[in-house]
Structures are given as structure tokens and as C-alpha cells.
Amino acid sequence: MTPAFQPPPETITLEKYEALPEEKRIEVFEGIIYDMASPSQIHQSLSMQLSTAINSYILRKKGSCSVFSTPFDVKLFDKPLTIVQPDIMIICDKNKLDGKRCNGAPDFIIEIVSPGNPADDYIRKLYYYKNAGVREYWIVDPRRKIVAVNYFEENLVSVQYPFDSILKVNIFDDLWINFSDISDLLNI
């Protein structure tokens, strides 16, 4: 018995993507739409703590980079269309911002793993972020209580640290994030 013929999924254009309702949480990989789950409470709490730590550092240093959090689109590639919504991102090149999205790779991305689909962050996004030119990518996994640091500029991929670590954000000279303080605060 041969499998039934299935036509390839319909690909989406940027124009069709922009016409979708704003409340629809999706990402697009090579023109194919993927639905995103709503974040959990621990996900949101981690995102807030990390964004605050990074933004406070940039403001204190009077830096030129900006911190954004989801939902904010990043168009990694035009053809085939690839649009993601990282949990947290740092963008240092203001020319990549057009008022609607970031066009091109952010300098730094943090994804907080959702229990329903960890492979998305560990495999798919790792591949796309590295190939798009993201300089540094952290995968924060609250279930496993680890942070996987991927510093692509130094070819360091998936160096894992426990949640009681103090980690350096490699794209900056002196930004350290104390995960022990964050996990204590959030009772992780």
C-alpha cells in the first residue's frame, strides 16, 4: 500500500503574513506557517527578569543597542520567507529596524523552552539563527534548569550551564547574568 499523495503545504508571502490578524501567534520557516503556544507563567516571569537585567545594563552604559521581547517579528530571510518571534532579542544595528520588525539577524537572542516543543528551540531555531548571522543565542530551559549558550562568533555551540551559574553575555564586555538570583526569586 502506497501513502496517499499529499500536496506540499501552501507557502505564505510577506504580504499574506502582514494581512493575518495581529493576535495570531505564528512563526514562518521557509514559507510554512507554524502556530505558537501561549507562554506559561514561568516563561513570562523568566522573560521579564532577563529583559529587565539586559535593558538595565544597556541603559546604565548608555549603549546603542535595544532590547525587544515577543511578540516582535524578526524577518531572517526573504526567500524563502522566514519570520520568527524570539522571546528576547538585542538589536544593535538600528538600520535593521523599520518600525514593524527587525530585518535580519539580531545580535543576541534568548529563547525560553516551552515544554510542548523543546526541539523547536534546540534544533530548528539553532539552525536558523546560526545561519542568519545571530552572534549569540541562549536557550533557557526551566524544566531542565539549564542554559545552553551558543556563541557563534567563537564557534561555541550548546555549552550548558546549570541555573545556579553566573553567565557572561559574550557580545558585551562586562554584562553578567546571575541565574541563581533569578531562579531564587522565581522559586525555580
N, C-alpha and C positions, 0 to 999 in steps of 0.2 A: 504494500500500500504506500503510495507516494503522498507526501504532505500537500495539502491544498495550496494552490498559488495564492500568495498574499502580495498585493501591490505594495511598493515601498511607501512608507509614511509620507504624507504631504509635507513639503518643506515650507517654511514661512519666510517672508521677506521682511525687511525692516519696516516697510510701510504697513504691512499687516500687523506686525508686532506692535507698532505705535498706536494702532487702532483698537487694540484689546483694552478691556476695562482696566483702570488703574489698580483696582483691588485684587485683580487676578495675580497670584504669586506663581510665576513661572521663570524658568531659565531656558535658553535655547543653545543647543550644542549641534553644530553643523546643520543648522536649519530645522532641527527637530525640537518640538516643544516638550519640556519636562515639567510636570507640576511640582511645586514645593510645598512641604508640610508647614503648618504654622509652628513657630518656635515654642519650646516649653518654657516654664518659669525659670529653671536653672540656666537655660540657654540665654534668656533675656538678661538675667542677672549678671552672668559672666560677660556678656557683650557690653553691658553698661559699665562694669568695673574696668574692663580692659580699655574701652573707648575713652573713659574719663582719665585713666592713667596716661595714656598716649597723648591725648589732647592737652592735658595739663603740662606735660613736658614740652610740647611744641609751643604753647603759649608762653611758658616760663623762659624758653630760649629765644623767643621772638622769631621762630622758624617760619619758613615759607611754605611748608607742607600743610596739607589739610587732611583731617580725619573724616571719613564718611562711614555710615553704617546702613545696613539693609533697611528698607528697600531703596537701593540706588543702583541703577544699571551701569554695567561696565561692558562695553562692546569690545571684545577681544579681537574678533576678526569680522570682516565684511563678507568674505566669500570663502567657505560657506558661513553664513551668519552664526555667530556665537556670542550670546549675551548672558552674562552671569550677574548675580546679586550677592557678592560676598558679605559675610556677616560684618566684618570691619575691614576698612582699607585706608591706606595712606597714599595720597597722591601729591607728589612734589612738583610735577610739571603742569602748571596752570593751563598750558596750551591744550592739554588733553580734555579739559572741561568745557562743555558747550552750553551749560545751563540746564541740560536734560540728563546728561550722563558723562561718564568718562569714556573717551575714545582711545583705546589702547590699554596697555598693562599698567595697573597701579604699581607703586614701588614695593608695597608691603600689603599682604592680605592675611587676615586671620579668619578661619572657618571654625565654628563650634559644631562638633559632630552631633548629628541627630541620631537617636537610637534606631530609627526605622531604616536608615540607608547610609551606614558608615562608609561603604565603598565609594560613594559619590565624592566624599572629601579626600579619602586616602588614595584613590586611583584616578578617577576621571578628572577631578579638578587639579590634582597634582600635575597630571599630564598637560592639561590646557594652560595652566598658569606658567609652568616652566617654559613651554613652547612659545607663549605670548610675550615673554620677557619680564615677568614679575621677578623682582630681585630677591624677595624673601617671602616665605609662605609658612605660617604656623597652623597646625591642626590641633585644636584644643578638644580633648576627649574627656568630658566629665565622668562618663561611666567607667572608663579605664583609669582615670585620674593621671593622665599623661598629656604632655605637649610634645608633638613631633615638629621639630624645627627643620625647615628646608631653606637653606641659604644658597640659592642657586649661583650667586656670583663666586662662591668658593667651592662649588660642586658638593656641598654638604646636603645630603638628602635623607630625610627621616631619622635624624638624630633625636632619640626620645628621652624626655626628662620627666621625672615624677612631679606631682603637683606641689611638693614642698620645696621646689627649686626657685632660685632667683635667676631669671633668664635675661640675657642681653639681646636687645633688638639690634641686630647687626648693621642695619642701614644707618644707624646713628652712632656717634662716638660714645655717648655716655647715658643711654637710656636702658635701664634695667627694670624688669617687672618681677615683683615678688609674688609668685603664685601661692606661697604659703599664707601670706596675709589675705589674699583674695579667697582662698579655699576656707580659711578660718572664718572670715566674715560671712561667707555664704553657707557655712556648715556642709562642705562637700567632703 
